[in-house]
Amino acid sequence: DAGVTQSPTHLIKTRGQQVTLRCSPISGHKSVSWYQQVLGQGPQFIFQYYEKEERGRGNFPDRFSARQFPNYSSELNVNALLLGDSALYLCATQRTSGRETQYFGPGTRLLVL
Amino acid sequence: AQTVTQSQPEMSVQEAETVTLSCTYDTSESDYYLFWYKQPPSRQMILIIRQEAYKQQNATENRFSVNFQKAAKSFSLKISDSQLGDAAMYFCAYRRTNLGNEKLTFGTGTRLTIIP
């Protein structure tokens, strides 16, 4: 089975723009979580979606939003980009909610100029 | 709020030797998971080992093993017979079991260098 895939791999935007990042889960995985990893830090939880419903939200402003589609893929949207949004954005998926292990994708590197 | 602390920003070890990476965490929960993830320069976060808090036996996975001390809230990773491919960032992570979501809380990581 293919692993978690994310697109694009790299992205450069300017302040004030909007960006959409995409994640495709491992086949059979219904839960998708998003993390932001600033250089030199550990990943920070942004959102989790399970069966297209939001299950959790981290301490991020409303400029960050996400959704999950019927095929369980997910998009993360960030509006009004700030320089501080420059980071690696990681997607993690798991088969169901509960006592499951999360598997991470390779991430999208976002640079805001 | 749960916190995870990795007090060693950088570690180095000779190839074929053993190294231990430290992790402590703070929680009031009794049931939770702990994880060690490896992040090589390719950026992909790779799960190395998982420990369930209700299990007293320390988890092992080939050359990787943990020392889980629940009372001390300590969760160290031991890498035996270190190999060049072990060079990476290592993150310790915590997850509650009854939060209603699968939020992982990560430490700040330890950069491991393997000396040939």
Interface residues (C-beta under 8 A of the other chain):
Chain A: S31 S33 Y35 G40 Q41 G42 P43 Q44 F45 Q48 Y50 R55 G56 G58 L88 L90 A92 Q94 S97 G98 R99 E100 T101 Q102 Y103 F104 G105 P106 G107 R109
Chain B: V4 Y33 F35 Y37 S42 R43 Q44 M45 I46 L47 R50 F91 A93 T97 L99 G100 N101 E102 K103 L104 T105 F106 G107 T108 G109
